Amino acid sequence: MAGKELRKLSKTELLELLVEQGRENLALKTRLEAAEAELAERRLAMAESGSIAEAALKLSGVFEAAQKAIDLYRENCERECAEILERARHAAQAGETPGGKEETEG
């Protein structure tokens, strides 16, 4: 309201305006507090989701390391098995028994 309009109002009307403004001010403060609380919750949720994402990445690293160890173990087993089979073939071609002695006829 303009100054001229306010001057034309009675004291009662001015008090009513003041009370109404107080109520509106209180309602706005309540809305602001609710909005700030919601913002704080969202910030917390974002921080937690960041922590969860970091934890998932760390776990992913653990799983990757475990997979590498499994792959290395498998490769070593395959190589050892191949070596054992190769020695067995050579022994069979040389006429040796599995104990390392040559077979005798007789």
C-alpha positions as CSV (number, residue, x, y, z in Angstrom):
1,M,0.0,0.0,0.0
2,A,1.1,3.5,-0.7
3,G,1.7,6.0,2.1
4,K,-1.4,8.0,1.3
5,E,-3.6,4.9,1.6
6,L,-2.0,4.0,4.9
7,R,-2.7,7.4,6.3
8,K,-6.4,7.0,5.5
9,L,-6.7,3.8,7.5
10,S,-7.9,3.8,11.1
11,K,-5.8,2.5,14.0
12,T,-7.8,-0.7,14.1
13,E,-7.3,-1.3,10.4
14,L,-3.5,-0.6,10.7
15,L,-3.3,-3.1,13.6
16,E,-5.2,-5.7,11.5
17,L,-2.7,-5.2,8.7
18,L,0.2,-5.5,11.2
19,V,-1.3,-8.7,12.6
20,E,-1.8,-10.1,9.1
21,Q,1.8,-9.3,8.2
22,G,3.0,-11.0,11.4
23,R,1.0,-14.2,10.5
24,E,2.4,-14.1,7.0
25,N,5.9,-13.6,8.4
26,L,5.5,-16.6,10.7
27,A,4.2,-18.8,7.9
28,L,7.1,-17.8,5.7
29,K,9.5,-18.6,8.5
30,T,7.9,-22.0,8.9
31,R,8.2,-22.7,5.2
32,L,11.8,-21.5,5.2
33,E,12.7,-23.9,8.1
34,A,11.0,-26.8,6.3
35,A,12.9,-26.0,3.1
36,E,16.2,-25.7,5.0
37,A,15.6,-29.1,6.7
38,E,14.8,-30.7,3.4
39,L,18.0,-29.2,1.9
40,A,20.0,-30.6,4.8
41,E,18.5,-34.0,4.2
42,R,19.3,-33.9,0.5
43,R,22.9,-32.8,1.3
44,L,23.2,-35.7,3.7
45,A,21.7,-38.1,1.1
46,M,24.1,-36.8,-1.5
47,A,27.1,-37.2,0.9
48,E,26.0,-40.8,1.7
49,S,25.5,-41.7,-1.9
50,G,29.0,-40.4,-2.6
51,S,30.3,-42.6,0.2
52,I,28.3,-45.6,-1.2
53,A,29.8,-44.9,-4.6
54,E,33.3,-44.7,-3.2
55,A,32.7,-48.0,-1.3
56,A,31.5,-49.7,-4.4
57,L,34.6,-48.5,-6.3
58,K,36.8,-49.8,-3.5
59,L,35.0,-53.1,-3.5
60,S,35.3,-53.3,-7.2
61,G,39.0,-52.9,-6.8
62,V,39.1,-55.7,-4.3
63,F,37.1,-58.0,-6.7
64,E,39.5,-57.0,-9.6
65,A,42.5,-58.0,-7.5
66,A,40.9,-61.2,-6.5
67,Q,40.1,-62.0,-10.1
68,K,43.7,-61.3,-11.1
69,A,44.9,-63.7,-8.4
70,I,42.5,-66.4,-9.6
71,D,43.6,-65.9,-13.2
72,L,47.3,-66.1,-12.1
73,Y,46.7,-69.3,-10.1
74,R,44.8,-70.9,-13.0
75,E,47.6,-70.0,-15.4
76,N,50.2,-71.5,-13.0
77,C,48.1,-74.7,-12.6
78,E,47.7,-75.0,-16.4
79,R,51.4,-74.5,-17.0
80,E,52.4,-77.1,-14.3
81,C,49.9,-79.6,-15.7
82,A,51.3,-79.1,-19.2
83,E,54.8,-79.6,-17.9
84,I,53.8,-82.8,-16.1
85,L,52.0,-84.1,-19.2
86,E,55.1,-83.3,-21.3
87,R,57.4,-85.2,-18.9
88,A,55.0,-88.1,-19.0
89,R,55.0,-88.1,-22.8
90,H,58.8,-88.1,-22.9
91,A,58.9,-90.9,-20.3
92,A,56.4,-92.9,-22.4
93,Q,58.5,-92.4,-25.5
94,A,61.6,-93.4,-23.7
95,G,60.0,-96.6,-22.4
96,E,60.0,-95.6,-18.8
97,T,57.4,-96.5,-16.3
98,P,55.6,-93.8,-14.3
99,G,58.0,-94.4,-11.4
100,G,61.0,-93.4,-13.6
101,K,62.4,-96.9,-14.3
102,E,62.6,-98.4,-17.7
103,E,60.3,-101.2,-18.5
104,T,61.8,-104.6,-19.0
105,E,60.3,-107.4,-21.0
106,G,60.0,-110.6,-19.5
